[in-house]
Structures are given as structure tokens and as C-alpha cells.
Amino acid sequence: MYGKIRIEQNPHGNAKPNLEEDLGFGRHFTDHMFLMDYEEGKGWHDPRIVPYGPLSYDPAAMVFHYGQAVFEGLKAFRTEKDEIALFRPDQNAKRLNRSSERLQIPQMNEDFVISAIQSLVRMDAQWVPRKKGSSLYIRPFVIATEAGLGVRASSRYSFVIIMSPVDSYYEEGLQPINILVESHYTRAAQGGTGNAKAAGNYAASLKAQALAKENNCAQVLWLDAIEKKYLEEVGSMNVFFKINGEVVTPSLSGSILEGITRNSIIHLLNEWGIPIAERKISIDDILEAYGNGTLEEAFGTGTAAVVSPIGSLLWKGTPMVINDGEIGELVRRLYDTITDIQFGRIEDANGWMLSC
């Protein structure tokens, strides 16, 4: 298809951190990375695993000027049986192609993408942490590499996979986080790239993220771009609210990323018989539920954070403290179930884990 994966061993290796101590998130990188090239008329070719190191591209490479870049995020886990497994990598491969299609990037065979990830994880298996709650974060990405300043789709691309041993995404760990509800800046609009995992979406969020930090908040909750009233997603997570016994999450409107953890959470809630609805939710709905005492829990979901309880929402300078700022019973159950599946502590009844 794309040829056999060529392997070049790293003779020196990176300085591996103590995988039993503080790893942070995305600060350390493994010994190897995966690369594959695309050229118009030739297609994807030359898949290879090489020593981790700098990438060299022409200053006129189109990714630097027009932002043709998409990425994914998934994790490898060391299970209780000391085996290494991936969580739903087929969904990441599918979403990578959906994002690529939106940005006019050539598609890749999804089975090959998964195989490339497995090969790289096996190559650097010693980097998968054993410490409880830690994992190996995997970042596949595609960038436009043709040198040229005309505004058009590139004719050349690089597909790259890098990996990093990580702890929790948020410094707070599973502790409830504070979220700023953003009323001015916009992340995405219908018809745009909000439902693609495009690099530019995250660049557009950085200004509001800085404001959130100034207000002692970990992340931003975005509102819709037109009416500035309907909830969309948190910067690194999809968002859920438990209101009067029912769990609600914003419906996929075209400007919200279709999260893989989001999908998994909805699946579990349906299995457990807990009412779950995907619909438009306004900030006024949340204010009303908070005011009458029916806003029971709130949480975000994503590959990096898994499930993260929201302790408060800051709306126009006024905080709404949820569940007295404590971790809710449902959030705890969801987090424990997802992580128990990932680390092989309970049965994977839905076939979500794939061995490396």
C-alpha cells in the first residue's frame, strides 16, 4: 500500500525521565518518531520510524503561511497485566481523515495509520509509564510542506507521529477546575473548521485562554459565534451538565469537535440507563438551573483530561459554584469506569482497547 515501514534505530536515545515521578504533560518525548511523505502524483510513500529530532522545511512551506495542519491525540496504556493497549485508535484515524478532508489534505488508509501507531509504540514501549494514572500520549499530525506563497492546497505533505509520557493534563488532576464562560471572543462558526481538529482552531483560542488564566480559570467555555448564548465546548474538552437527573451535552452543530471520549461517555450513560440528551443548551439554561438548585454536576471530557469535574463557571465576573466545588458521584463513576477499562482493571465489554 504505502510500502513497508523502514526503521532507523536511535543510537543515543533521549534522556528518559524518571517515569515514576512528575512527568507533566507534553514535556518529554520518546526516542523515535514516525514519518511519511505525500507528493501529488505519487501519493503517500516512504513510511519510516527514525530517531526523534528536529524537522527541516523550506521557509515558504505552506503550513507556515496558510495553516494547513491537522492533528490527533490518543493514548497508550500499560495495563494491570503489563500489556500495552490503545484506546479506540480507529476513531482517531477516522477523525484524522475527516479533519484532513475539511482542510483539503489527502486521505490516508485508516488501518495503516493504526498500524503505524502500533509500530511506533512497540518501538518505544519502555517509555509507557507504570505509575498509576500515567500514560503515553500520542500525537499524529499532518502538515503542508510544499514551498510556495500562492493561496491554494499544497501538493506535498508530511505525516508525523510523536509520543510523550504524561501525567494528568490539568495540574489539578481530578480535582474540580474553574472555567471561564467566554462572552466576547469566538472559537468557531458553523461552516468553519470547528468540527475539524485543525491547528488554527487552537491558535484562535489562546487570547481567551490567557484571560481565563488571569481569572484563575483552567479553561474557556465557548459560546456560539452568532448569538453568543449557546454553549459549545471547552478548549480541550467537550462539556456535559447534569440537570435535575438528566445529563445534557451540546449537540454537534458543525462547530464542535466530535470527541471520542464524548462518544464513549454517551455510550456508557445509555448502558447505565441514565437519561442523556444532545441538544442546544444556552447559558441562560445553566443560569436558571443554577438558580433553582437543579444544576447537580458539570464536567468536561477529552483524550488528554479523560473526565474532568467542573467546580465553577465564571460568567461575566460572577462565579457559579457547582456541587459545592466537589467531585460529583456521576463524574467519579465515569472517570473510574473509563480509566479502569483503559488500564485493564475491568472487562472491556465494548471492544474499545487495541493491543500493541
C-alpha positions as CSV (number, residue, x, y, z in Angstrom):
1,M,0.0,0.0,0.0
2,Y,2.5,2.6,1.2
3,G,5.4,0.3,1.4
4,K,7.0,-1.5,4.4
5,I,7.8,0.7,7.4
6,R,11.5,1.4,7.4
7,I,13.2,1.5,10.8
8,E,16.2,3.5,11.8
9,Q,17.3,2.9,15.5
10,N,18.2,5.9,17.6
11,P,21.8,5.0,18.7
12,H,21.8,7.5,21.6
13,G,18.2,8.0,22.8
14,N,16.7,10.9,24.6
15,A,17.3,11.5,28.3
16,K,14.4,9.4,29.6
17,P,12.8,11.0,32.7
18,N,12.0,9.0,35.8
19,L,8.7,7.6,34.7
20,E,7.7,7.2,38.4
21,E,8.0,10.9,39.2
22,D,6.3,14.1,37.9
23,L,6.0,13.9,34.1
24,G,3.7,16.9,33.5
25,F,2.0,16.9,30.1
26,G,3.9,17.0,26.8
27,R,7.3,17.9,28.3
28,H,9.3,14.8,27.5
29,F,9.5,12.9,24.2
30,T,10.4,9.3,23.3
31,D,13.4,8.1,21.3
32,H,11.7,7.7,17.9
33,M,9.1,9.3,15.7
34,F,7.2,8.1,12.6
35,L,7.3,10.0,9.3
36,M,5.6,9.6,5.9
37,D,5.6,11.8,2.9
38,Y,3.0,12.8,0.3
39,E,3.6,14.1,-3.2
40,E,1.0,14.8,-5.8
41,G,1.1,12.1,-8.5
42,K,3.0,9.8,-6.2
43,G,0.7,9.6,-3.2
44,W,1.7,8.7,0.4
45,H,5.1,6.9,0.5
46,D,8.3,6.1,2.4
47,P,6.8,5.3,5.8
48,R,9.7,5.2,8.4
49,I,10.5,5.3,12.1
50,V,13.5,7.4,12.8
51,P,15.3,9.0,15.8
52,Y,13.2,11.8,17.4
53,G,14.6,15.2,16.3
54,P,14.1,18.5,14.5
55,L,12.2,18.6,11.2
56,S,13.6,20.7,8.4
57,Y,11.3,22.5,6.0
58,D,11.6,25.4,3.5
59,P,10.6,28.8,5.0
60,A,8.0,29.0,2.2
61,A,6.4,25.7,3.3
62,M,2.6,26.4,3.1
63,V,1.9,25.3,6.6
64,F,3.7,28.4,7.9
65,H,1.6,30.8,5.9
66,Y,-1.8,29.2,5.4
67,G,-2.2,26.9,8.3
68,Q,-2.8,23.6,6.5
69,A,-2.3,21.4,9.6
70,V,-4.4,18.9,11.4
71,F,-3.6,16.6,14.4
72,E,-4.9,13.9,16.7
73,G,-4.4,12.9,20.2
74,L,-4.7,9.4,21.8
75,K,-3.0,7.4,24.5
76,A,-1.3,4.1,25.1
77,F,-1.8,2.5,28.5
78,R,0.2,-0.1,30.4
79,T,-2.4,-2.5,31.8
80,E,-2.6,-4.4,35.0
81,K,-1.2,-7.4,33.1
82,D,1.8,-5.3,32.0
83,E,0.5,-5.3,28.4
84,I,0.3,-2.1,26.3
85,A,-3.0,-1.1,24.6
86,L,-4.6,1.8,22.8
87,F,-8.0,3.3,23.5
88,R,-10.2,3.4,20.4
89,P,-7.5,4.3,17.8
90,D,-9.9,3.5,15.0
91,Q,-11.9,6.6,15.9
92,N,-8.8,8.8,15.9
93,A,-7.9,7.5,12.4
94,K,-11.4,8.3,11.1
95,R,-11.4,11.8,12.7
96,L,-7.9,12.5,11.2
97,N,-9.3,11.8,7.8
98,R,-12.4,13.9,8.4
99,S,-10.2,16.8,9.5
100,S,-7.9,16.3,6.5
101,E,-10.9,16.3,4.1
102,R,-12.1,19.7,5.5
103,L,-8.6,21.2,5.0
104,Q,-8.1,19.7,1.6
105,I,-5.4,17.3,2.8
106,P,-5.1,13.9,1.1
107,Q,-6.7,11.0,2.9
108,M,-4.8,8.1,4.4
109,N,-5.7,4.4,4.8
110,E,-7.0,4.2,8.4
111,D,-5.8,0.7,9.0
112,F,-2.3,1.8,8.0
113,V,-2.4,4.8,10.4
114,I,-3.3,2.5,13.3
115,S,-0.5,0.1,12.3
116,A,2.0,3.0,12.2
117,I,0.9,4.0,15.7
118,Q,1.3,0.4,17.0
119,S,4.7,0.1,15.4
120,L,6.0,3.3,17.0
121,V,4.6,2.3,20.4
122,R,6.2,-1.1,20.2
123,M,9.5,0.6,19.3
124,D,9.4,2.8,22.4
125,A,7.5,0.5,24.7
126,Q,9.9,1.3,27.6
127,W,8.5,4.8,27.6
128,V,5.0,3.7,28.6
129,P,4.8,4.6,32.3
130,R,3.8,2.1,35.0
131,K,2.8,4.8,37.5
132,K,-0.9,4.9,38.3
133,G,-2.8,7.4,36.2
134,S,0.1,8.0,33.8
135,S,0.1,7.0,30.1
136,L,1.9,7.6,26.8
137,Y,0.3,10.4,24.9
138,I,0.5,10.0,21.1
139,R,0.3,13.0,18.7
140,P,-0.2,12.2,15.0
141,F,-0.3,15.3,12.7
142,V,-0.2,16.3,9.1
143,I,1.3,19.5,7.7
144,A,1.6,21.1,4.3
145,T,5.2,21.2,3.1
146,E,5.2,22.5,-0.4
147,A,7.3,25.7,-0.8
148,G,5.0,28.4,-2.3
149,L,3.2,31.6,-1.5
150,G,0.1,31.2,-3.6
151,V,-3.1,30.6,-1.6
152,R,-4.1,27.0,-2.5
153,A,-3.8,23.5,-1.2
154,S,-0.3,22.2,-1.0
155,S,0.9,19.4,-3.3
156,R,3.2,18.0,-0.6
157,Y,2.6,16.9,3.0
158,S,4.3,15.2,5.9
159,F,2.5,12.8,8.3
160,V,4.3,12.7,11.6
161,I,3.7,10.8,14.9
162,I,5.5,11.8,18.1
163,M,4.9,10.5,21.7
164,S,5.2,11.8,25.2
165,P,4.8,10.1,28.6
166,V,2.4,12.1,30.6
167,D,0.5,12.6,33.9
168,S,-2.8,14.4,34.2
169,Y,-3.5,17.2,31.7
170,Y,-4.6,19.6,34.3
171,E,-2.3,20.4,37.3
172,E,-5.4,19.9,39.5
173,G,-5.6,16.2,38.4
174,L,-9.2,15.0,39.0
175,Q,-9.9,18.0,41.3
176,P,-12.7,20.3,40.1
177,I,-11.5,23.1,37.8
178,N,-12.7,26.6,37.3
179,I,-14.0,27.5,33.8
180,L,-14.4,31.0,32.3
181,V,-17.5,31.3,30.0
182,E,-16.3,33.5,27.2
183,S,-18.7,36.2,26.0
184,H,-16.6,38.1,23.5
185,Y,-14.1,36.0,21.6
186,T,-15.3,33.2,19.2
187,R,-13.6,29.9,18.6
188,A,-15.5,28.6,15.6
189,A,-18.6,29.1,13.5
190,Q,-20.9,26.7,11.5
191,G,-19.4,26.1,8.1
192,G,-15.9,26.8,9.5
193,T,-13.4,24.3,10.9
194,G,-14.7,23.8,14.4
195,N,-15.6,20.2,13.8
196,A,-12.1,19.5,12.5
197,K,-9.0,19.1,14.7
198,A,-7.3,21.9,12.9
199,A,-4.2,23.6,14.4
200,G,-5.7,27.0,13.7
201,N,-8.7,26.4,15.9
202,Y,-6.3,26.2,18.9
203,A,-4.4,29.3,17.9
204,A,-7.7,31.2,17.9
205,S,-8.4,30.2,21.5
206,L,-5.1,31.4,23.0
207,K,-6.2,35.0,23.7
208,A,-9.3,33.9,25.6
209,Q,-7.2,31.2,27.4
210,A,-4.9,33.9,28.7
211,L,-7.9,35.9,30.0
212,A,-9.1,32.7,31.7
213,K,-5.7,32.3,33.5
214,E,-5.9,35.9,34.7
215,N,-9.2,35.0,36.3
216,N,-7.8,31.8,38.0
217,C,-9.6,29.6,35.5
218,A,-8.1,26.5,33.8
219,Q,-10.1,26.7,30.6
220,V,-12.6,28.6,28.5
221,L,-16.2,27.5,27.7
222,W,-17.1,28.9,24.3
223,L,-20.4,30.2,23.2
224,D,-21.8,30.1,19.6
225,A,-20.4,32.6,17.2
226,I,-23.8,34.1,16.1
227,E,-26.0,34.7,19.1
228,K,-23.3,34.3,21.8
229,K,-25.6,32.4,24.0
230,Y,-25.5,28.7,23.2
231,L,-22.8,26.5,24.9
232,E,-20.3,24.8,22.5
233,E,-17.2,23.2,24.1
234,V,-14.3,23.8,26.5
235,G,-11.0,24.5,24.8
236,S,-9.6,21.0,25.3
237,M,-12.9,19.1,26.1
238,N,-16.5,18.5,25.3
239,V,-18.8,19.6,28.1
240,F,-21.7,17.9,30.0
241,F,-24.2,19.1,32.6
242,K,-26.3,17.0,34.9
243,I,-29.5,18.9,35.5
244,N,-32.3,17.5,37.6
245,G,-31.2,13.9,37.0
246,E,-30.7,14.3,33.2
247,V,-27.3,14.7,31.6
248,V,-27.2,17.1,28.7
249,T,-24.4,18.0,26.3
250,P,-24.4,20.4,23.3
251,S,-25.4,18.7,20.1
252,L,-22.9,18.5,17.3
253,S,-23.6,21.6,15.3
254,G,-20.7,21.6,12.9
255,S,-18.7,24.0,15.1
256,I,-18.0,21.4,17.9
257,L,-15.3,18.7,17.7
258,E,-16.8,15.2,17.8
259,G,-14.9,13.9,20.8
260,I,-14.0,10.3,21.1
261,T,-14.3,10.4,24.9
262,R,-17.6,12.3,24.5
263,N,-18.9,9.4,22.4
264,S,-17.7,6.9,25.0
265,I,-19.4,8.7,27.8
266,I,-22.7,8.9,26.0
267,H,-22.4,5.2,25.3
268,L,-21.8,4.4,29.0
269,L,-24.7,6.6,30.2
270,N,-27.0,4.8,27.8
271,E,-25.8,1.5,29.1
272,W,-26.4,2.6,32.6
273,G,-29.9,3.8,31.9
274,I,-29.0,7.4,32.9
275,P,-31.0,10.0,30.8
276,I,-28.7,11.6,28.3
277,A,-29.7,14.3,25.7
278,E,-27.7,16.0,23.0
279,R,-29.3,19.4,22.4
280,K,-28.7,23.1,22.2
281,I,-28.0,24.5,25.7
282,S,-27.9,28.2,26.4
283,I,-26.0,30.0,29.2
284,D,-29.5,31.1,30.3
285,D,-30.5,27.5,30.8
286,I,-27.4,27.0,33.0
287,L,-28.1,30.2,35.0
288,E,-31.7,29.0,35.6
289,A,-30.7,25.6,36.7
290,Y,-28.1,27.0,39.0
291,G,-30.6,29.5,40.4
292,N,-33.2,26.9,41.2
293,G,-30.8,24.3,42.5
294,T,-31.1,21.7,39.7
295,L,-27.6,22.1,38.3
296,E,-26.1,19.0,40.0
297,E,-22.8,18.3,38.2
298,A,-20.8,19.6,35.3
299,F,-17.7,18.0,33.6
300,G,-15.6,18.0,30.6
301,T,-14.3,15.0,28.6
302,G,-11.4,14.6,26.3
303,T,-8.4,12.3,25.5
304,A,-6.0,14.4,27.5
305,A,-8.1,15.1,30.6
306,V,-10.4,11.9,30.3
307,V,-13.1,13.2,32.6
308,S,-12.6,16.5,34.5
309,P,-15.1,17.8,37.0
310,I,-16.1,21.5,36.7
311,G,-16.1,23.1,40.1
312,S,-17.3,26.6,39.0
313,L,-18.3,28.6,35.9
314,L,-17.3,32.3,35.8
315,W,-19.9,34.2,33.9
316,K,-19.4,38.0,33.4
317,G,-17.5,38.2,36.7
318,T,-19.8,36.1,38.8
319,P,-18.9,32.5,39.7
320,M,-21.4,29.7,39.8
321,V,-20.1,27.1,42.2
322,I,-21.3,23.6,41.2
323,N,-21.9,20.8,43.7
324,D,-20.1,22.9,46.4
325,G,-16.9,22.7,44.3
326,E,-16.7,18.9,45.0
327,I,-16.3,15.9,42.7
328,G,-19.8,14.6,41.8
329,E,-20.9,11.0,42.1
330,L,-21.5,10.6,38.4
331,V,-18.2,12.2,37.4
332,R,-16.3,9.9,39.7
333,R,-18.1,6.8,38.3
334,L,-17.5,7.8,34.7
335,Y,-13.8,8.6,35.4
336,D,-13.3,5.3,37.2
337,T,-15.0,3.3,34.5
338,I,-13.1,4.8,31.6
339,T,-9.8,4.6,33.3
340,D,-10.4,1.1,34.6
341,I,-11.2,0.0,31.0
342,Q,-8.0,1.7,29.7
343,F,-5.7,0.2,32.4
344,G,-7.3,-3.3,32.1
345,R,-8.8,-3.3,35.6
346,I,-12.3,-4.3,34.4
347,E,-13.7,-6.0,31.3
348,D,-13.6,-4.1,28.0
349,A,-17.1,-5.1,27.1
350,N,-17.3,-2.8,24.1
351,G,-14.0,-3.8,22.5
352,W,-12.5,-0.3,22.8
353,M,-8.9,-1.4,23.6
354,L,-6.4,-2.5,20.9
355,S,-3.2,-4.3,21.9
356,C,0.1,-3.0,20.5
